């Protein structure tokens, strides 16, 4: 999405200490901090069973969503509209979780802005809907990113999100349904391109992670650094961008126009999935898989206490985001102007800041002491 902040990778230098001993000048003991860890299994698991599997799931759900929109065009009922809305949410989940590793083809092929540009250009979209053009995938693919992708389809499916997120089929025109379906077809084409770029051909991106010493990754250390920076990037974006920007300094200055996924009231689910994506990379899990190797094992090799602490901080951050809704299940768009909810929002921002500091200052810096 357009609000993405590029996280400048920290330069990693080798600072391996020779051993414990005493200084000849002040007799200060120097503590040995280096550690060893074989990252082959970690990289293999995160590449194949988290990243690639996640993109395969995204593509499968994007195809199911496209089929649901076709059904909606052919048979416009409230039941089919609800099915399309649910299919949109289902496709949204693996995409948001995948923002914890938004590097490689998703960046180089501009898949991110194609799928997830925000904000939506509602004026241009309405002009297109009011016009006479025939909507097809070829037509949509030539348009700007801000009138296609997730949020265009969200707006068409759910309405403007101001009073509710429960659009009825009677409120949806034929041209809106046709635009939706054509956009869904283009969308699925992009998810296919993304998956193929990771797994297909001589230049499959997964091979660059699995077999290092290439034009992207010179070593396994570079791959692990990329993975850690990916986690840091999305934690920073959720806490300091997606949540903090619309939250603003006070309820009086809260800006609902900056709330992503506001039409569907899916914002808090988005934010939660973003940090679940961090948890997936940290634990080496995807879609409930367990006992796989993740970044937590790398951290544990250096400092078991730190490994557990960061895992707990991820769990706390997820819980804090979910808690924003409160007992009244406020959507984020309304929560930013609610006095009690703002206290919960600040708690989530604080939890994310704690997690980000640990990832930046404690986890990433372990690369300095790693004997690869």
Secondary structure, 3 states (H helix, E strand, C coil): CCCCCCCCCCCCCCCCCCCCEECCCCCCEECCCCEECCCHHHHHHHHHHHHHHHHHHHHHHHHHHHHHHHHHHHCCCHHHHHHHHHHHHHHHHHHHHHHHHCCCHHHHCCHHHHHHCCCCCHHHHHHHHHCCCCCCHHHHHCCCHHHCCHHHHHHHHHCCCCCCCCCCHHHCCHHHHHHHHHHHHHHHHHHHHHHHHHHCCCCCHHHHHHCCCCCCCCCHHHHHHHHHHHHHHHHHHHHHHHHHHHHCCCCCCCCHHHCCCCCCCCHHHHHHHHHHHHHHHHHCCCCCCCCCCCHHHHHHHHCHHHHHHHHHHHHHHHHHHHHCCCCCCCCHHHHCCCHHHHHHHHHHHHHHHHHHHHHHHHHHHHHHHEEC
